[in-house]
Amino acid sequence: MKVSFVNPGPNESLLEGEKTMTAACPPLGILYISSTLKSRGIDVSAMDHAAERVSVKRVVDWVKKEDPDVLGLSVLVSSSLTAPRIAEEAKKANPNLVVVFGNHHATFNAERILRKYPFVDVVVRGEGEQTCLELVNRLEKKRSLQGVLGITYRRKDRIVSNPDRPLIKDVDSLPYPDRSLLKNEYHNTTVGINVAPKKFASFLSSRGCVFKCRFCCCSSIAHGVWRARSVENVLEELHLLVSEGYRQVMFVDDNFTLNRKRAVELCRRMRKEKVELDWICEGRVDQSSYDMYREMVKAGCRMMYFGIESGTQKVLDYYDKRTTPQQSREAVEKARKAGMDLIVGSFIIGAPNETMADIQETLDFVKGLNLDIPQINVLGAFPGDSIWREFSEKGLIDEDKYWERGVGVSDVFSDAVSLEEMRAMVRRFYKEFLTSPKYVARQLQLTLKSTYRLDVVFDSLSRIRAVMDGISSFTSL
């Protein structure tokens, strides 16, 4: 049996005539599942549509050429319309093809997807490695799918949802993601800036998150459980990446710094074993430690990404972020003092309880932080996150209307700050922030002292243009 995977490009390609697409990171989910299947002798191929920058027709032509028995598509909200289009055309070309959807969007909309799209046969919910392996084995032997945990599927005229599959406890047992399946050259961009200009890979050292931020679906996927790979297992894969010519890595863990002792141990081992990589990671501001950041910097961490979210406590409380603005100030200063080359802060505006004055307070708060790159997002609610559940339980939204694209707060509350008003505020903020003489002077001074920063192209005008393009609609982290 042969399985082919596609990481679909963003929905905008449907709306704007196959708009040029870019990919920030390799699709690790597909690569982990592919490695798991290959380890059991199953023939696998993969295509990253989001990185290939080709039309849907070209993707379907690739599927035809591969001629798989099973086609798996990794579906996020951003590709919720592209994926069905690929699947439909592929199914027309081969009616015997088994089409499987997976990833976050598919997990939380499994029955809706099967009801709307008759050419989709199975949805894999949650973690896909063990589920896909069992599913493919059942299909190959032409056995019933009854009892395959973690899937929703069509049985004759009925849609059947089998029970959830337990989380994988021993994440060290998984084979490393097979990056050789994809020939694309990847770079990571943040607010239009290429922060990883050398040979780049994404990397996962832990899974899950114990926090329950209301705008995020991670806790729903991982049930509030955090599972870390051992330091030995992580180092082995990092050495492999170096041997394959990779020079920059982004840890895409939901919370790299959750276990401070583990983070420090890993960094010290990276130094001791001379793992020559620049790397990027994300952390919470309430887990800040100068000593930890210093160990990270000495081990090659060049960029720290903080999910700060807001400068007003009432909004942070609404998000159930469990942090304070003061903690954000302290975390940024500790990271700066530790020698971090780039510090990024992510913010979300547009909460239901947020006024225009509150948004301005957050934007002013950003100006007072010693950040290199502020990233401003506009809140959206999506199936799987707590805010969506709130809107649904209160009867504020029609789920059938919004499940594929999500919903903006101003579409739910008529008195909320409108998207256009927020866009104008963000435009004005970036213009003032990025052209501030103090900011420009500080960035120049820091860049002249950093080899990493000298490799990163800093073009304020292109940054402003990228930001303006990115504020056309609400987004989700």
Secondary structure in CASP SS format (residue, H / E / C, confidence):
PFRMAT SS
TARGET T0000
AUTHOR 0000-0000-0000
METHOD secondary structure of the structure
MODEL  1
M C 1.00
K E 1.00
V E 1.00
S E 1.00
F E 1.00
V E 1.00
N E 1.00
P C 1.00
G C 1.00
P C 1.00
N C 1.00
E H 1.00
S H 1.00
L H 1.00
L H 1.00
E C 1.00
G C 1.00
E C 1.00
K C 1.00
T C 1.00
M C 1.00
T C 1.00
A C 1.00
A C 1.00
C C 1.00
P C 1.00
P C 1.00
L H 1.00
G H 1.00
I H 1.00
L H 1.00
Y H 1.00
I H 1.00
S H 1.00
S H 1.00
T H 1.00
L H 1.00
K H 1.00
S C 1.00
R C 1.00
G C 1.00
I C 1.00
D E 1.00
V E 1.00
S E 1.00
A E 1.00
M E 1.00
D E 1.00
H H 1.00
A H 1.00
A H 1.00
E H 1.00
R C 1.00
V C 1.00
S C 1.00
V H 1.00
K H 1.00
R H 1.00
V H 1.00
V H 1.00
D H 1.00
W H 1.00
V H 1.00
K H 1.00
K H 1.00
E H 1.00
D C 1.00
P C 1.00
D C 1.00
V E 1.00
L E 1.00
G E 1.00
L E 1.00
S E 1.00
V C 1.00
L C 1.00
V H 1.00
S H 1.00
S H 1.00
S C 1.00
L C 1.00
T H 1.00
A H 1.00
P H 1.00
R H 1.00
I H 1.00
A H 1.00
E H 1.00
E H 1.00
A H 1.00
K H 1.00
K H 1.00
A H 1.00
N C 1.00
P C 1.00
N C 1.00
L C 1.00
V E 1.00
V E 1.00
V E 1.00
F E 1.00
G E 1.00
N C 1.00
H H 1.00
H H 1.00
A H 1.00
T H 1.00
F H 1.00
N C 1.00
A H 1.00
E H 1.00
R H 1.00
I H 1.00
L H 1.00
R H 1.00
K H 1.00
Y C 1.00
P C 1.00
F C 1.00
V C 1.00
D C 1.00
V E 1.00
V E 1.00
V E 1.00
R C 1.00
G C 1.00
E C 1.00
G C 1.00
E H 1.00
Q H 1.00
T H 1.00
C H 1.00
L H 1.00
E H 1.00
L H 1.00
V H 1.00
N H 1.00
R H 1.00
L H 1.00
E H 1.00
K C 1.00
K C 1.00
R C 1.00
S C 1.00
L C 1.00
Q C 1.00
G C 1.00
V C 1.00
L C 1.00
G C 1.00
I E 1.00
T E 1.00
Y E 1.00
R E 1.00
R E 1.00
K C 1.00
D C 1.00
R E 1.00
I E 1.00
V E 1.00
S E 1.00
N C 1.00
P C 1.00
D C 1.00
R C 1.00
P C 1.00
L C 1.00
I C 1.00
K C 1.00
D C 1.00
V H 1.00
D H 1.00
S H 1.00
L C 1.00
P C 1.00
Y C 1.00
P C 1.00
D C 1.00
R H 1.00
S H 1.00
L H 1.00
L C 1.00
K C 1.00
N C 1.00
E C 1.00
Y C 1.00
H C 1.00
N C 1.00
T E 1.00
T E 1.00
V C 1.00
G C 1.00
I E 1.00
N E 1.00
V C 1.00
A C 1.00
P C 1.00
K C 1.00
K C 1.00
F E 1.00
A E 1.00
S E 1.00
F E 1.00
L C 1.00
S C 1.00
S E 1.00
R E 1.00
G C 1.00
C C 1.00
V C 1.00
F C 1.00
K C 1.00
C C 1.00
R C 1.00
F C 1.00
C C 1.00
C C 1.00
C H 1.00
S H 1.00
S H 1.00
I H 1.00
A H 1.00
H C 1.00
G C 1.00
V C 1.00
W C 1.00
R E 1.00
A E 1.00
R C 1.00
S C 1.00
V H 1.00
E H 1.00
N H 1.00
V H 1.00
L H 1.00
E H 1.00
E H 1.00
L H 1.00
H H 1.00
L H 1.00
L H 1.00
V H 1.00
S H 1.00
E C 1.00
G C 1.00
Y C 1.00
R C 1.00
Q E 1.00
V E 1.00
M E 1.00
F E 1.00
V C 1.00
D C 1.00
D C 1.00
N C 1.00
F C 1.00
T C 1.00
L C 1.00
N C 1.00
R H 1.00
K H 1.00
R H 1.00
A H 1.00
V H 1.00
E H 1.00
L H 1.00
C H 1.00
R H 1.00
R H 1.00
M H 1.00
R H 1.00
K H 1.00
E C 1.00
K C 1.00
V C 1.00
E C 1.00
L C 1.00
D E 1.00
W E 1.00
I E 1.00
C E 1.00
E E 1.00
G E 1.00
R C 1.00
V H 1.00
D H 1.00
Q H 1.00
S C 1.00
S C 1.00
Y H 1.00
D H 1.00
M H 1.00
Y H 1.00
R H 1.00
E H 1.00
M H 1.00
V H 1.00
K H 1.00
A C 1.00
G C 1.00
C E 1.00
R E 1.00
M E 1.00
M E 1.00
Y E 1.00
F E 1.00
G E 1.00
I E 1.00
E E 1.00
S C 1.00
G C 1.00
T C 1.00
Q H 1.00
K H 1.00
V H 1.00
L H 1.00
D H 1.00
Y H 1.00
Y C 1.00
D C 1.00
K C 1.00
R C 1.00
T C 1.00
T C 1.00
P H 1.00
Q H 1.00
Q H 1.00
S H 1.00
R H 1.00
E H 1.00
A H 1.00
V H 1.00
E H 1.00
K H 1.00
A H 1.00
R H 1.00
K H 1.00
A H 1.00
G C 1.00
M C 1.00
D C 1.00
L E 1.00
I E 1.00
V E 1.00
G E 1.00
S E 1.00
F E 1.00
I E 1.00
I E 1.00
G C 1.00
A C 1.00
P C 1.00
N C 1.00
E C 1.00
T C 1.00
M H 1.00
A H 1.00
D H 1.00
I H 1.00
Q H 1.00
E H 1.00
T H 1.00
L H 1.00
D H 1.00
F H 1.00
V H 1.00
K H 1.00
G H 1.00
L C 1.00
N C 1.00
L C 1.00
D C 1.00
I E 1.00
P E 1.00
Q E 1.00
I E 1.00
N E 1.00
V E 1.00
L C 1.00
G E 1.00
A E 1.00
F C 1.00
P C 1.00
G C 1.00
D C 1.00
S H 1.00
I H 1.00
W H 1.00
R H 1.00
E H 1.00
F H 1.00
S H 1.00
E H 1.00
K C 1.00
G C 1.00
L C 1.00
I C 1.00
D C 1.00
E H 1.00
D H 1.00
K H 1.00
Y H 1.00
W C 1.00
E C 1.00
R C 1.00
G C 1.00
V E 1.00
G E 1.00
V H 1.00
S H 1.00
D H 1.00
V H 1.00
F C 1.00
S C 1.00
D C 1.00
A C 1.00
V C 1.00
S C 1.00
L H 1.00
E H 1.00
E H 1.00
M H 1.00
R H 1.00
A H 1.00
M H 1.00
V H 1.00
R H 1.00
R H 1.00
F H 1.00
Y H 1.00
K H 1.00
E H 1.00
F H 1.00
L H 1.00
T C 1.00
S C 1.00
P H 1.00
K H 1.00
Y H 1.00
V H 1.00
A H 1.00
R H 1.00
Q H 1.00
L H 1.00
Q H 1.00
L H 1.00
T H 1.00
L H 1.00
K C 1.00
S C 1.00
T H 1.00
Y H 1.00
R H 1.00
L H 1.00
D H 1.00
V C 1.00
V C 1.00
F C 1.00
D C 1.00
S H 1.00
L H 1.00
S H 1.00
R H 1.00
I H 1.00
R H 1.00
A H 1.00
V H 1.00
M H 1.00
D H 1.00
G H 1.00
I C 1.00
S C 1.00
S C 1.00
F C 1.00
T C 1.00
S C 1.00
L C 1.00
END
